[in-house]
Amino acid sequence: MPNNVPIEVWFLAAFVGSCLGLGFAAGYLARRRAWGGWTIGVGSTGVGLLWPVALFVIFFLTTGPCKPRSPSDPCDGPAMLLMSIIAMTIPLFAIGFVLALGGAFIAWWRFRP
């Protein structure tokens, strides 16, 4: 990884690449196996749910019980992180779903009989 590229750019590239690539795979399978067009929607929904589910899994596997540092510490750090993940779930799903649909329709049009 080059030092002059911020890590956020790499995360964005991984998100866009995985959504488009897995959506392309869903479209390819739907076209090659002569499945109905509705399977593209099902596959794109699965791809769109991939990153929100991954965020929840990472959260639950990495956060432990909160240990207050002082008697007045409310110890709400994990709850605030969980609420931010919940707030980002719908936009993340929507963007991932649209990218997956784009990749699926690229494959659908590219592999026409």
C-alpha positions, -999 to 999 in steps of 0.1 A, spaced: 0 0 0 15 33 -10 21 57 19 5 87 1 -30 72 -2 -53 75 28 -67 43 43 -103 56 36 -96 54 -1 -86 18 2 -118 10 22 -139 28 -4 -122 8 -32 -128 -24 -13 -165 -16 -8 -171 -6 -44 -151 -34 -58 -167 -61 -37 -202 -48 -44 -197 -45 -81 -177 -78 -84 -202 -99 -64 -231 -82 -83 -214 -91 -115 -211 -127 -104 -248 -128 -95 -257 -114 -130 -233 -139 -147 -248 -169 -128 -284 -157 -135 -277 -153 -173 -256 -185 -178 -279 -208 -159 -310 -192 -175 -325 -183 -141 -352 -157 -140 -344 -120 -137 -357 -120 -102 -326 -139 -91 -306 -108 -98 -326 -90 -72 -321 -117 -47 -284 -119 -53 -281 -81 -52 -300 -80 -19 -275 -105 -5 -246 -85 -17 -261 -53 -3 -265 -69 31 -229 -82 32 -213 -50 46 -239 -41 71 -239 -76 85 -200 -76 85 -201 -43 106 -224 -59 132 -203 -91 134 -171 -71 138 -188 -50 165 -200 -79 185 -167 -98 182 -144 -70 191 -163 -51 218 -162 -64 253 -179 -53 285 -172 -17 293 -151 -10 324 -158 25 339 -126 45 345 -142 66 372 -174 65 393 -190 92 371 -181 74 338 -214 64 321 -195 38 300 -216 44 269 -188 41 243 -199 7 230 -236 18 229 -227 50 209 -206 29 184 -236 5 180 -260 33 174 -237 48 147 -235 14 130 -273 11 131 -276 46 116 -253 37 88 -269 4 80 -297 16 57 -275 40 36 -248 14 34 -273 -13 22 -288 11 -3 -255 20 -19 -243 -16 -19 -275 -28 -34 -274 -2 -62 -237 -11 -69 -245 -48 -69 -275 -42 -93 -251 -22 -116 -226 -51 -117 -254 -76 -122 -268 -58 -152 -234 -53 -167 -230 -91 -166 -265 -96 -178 -260 -74 -209 -224 -86 -215 -233 -123 -217 -263 -121 -239 -269 -152 -261 
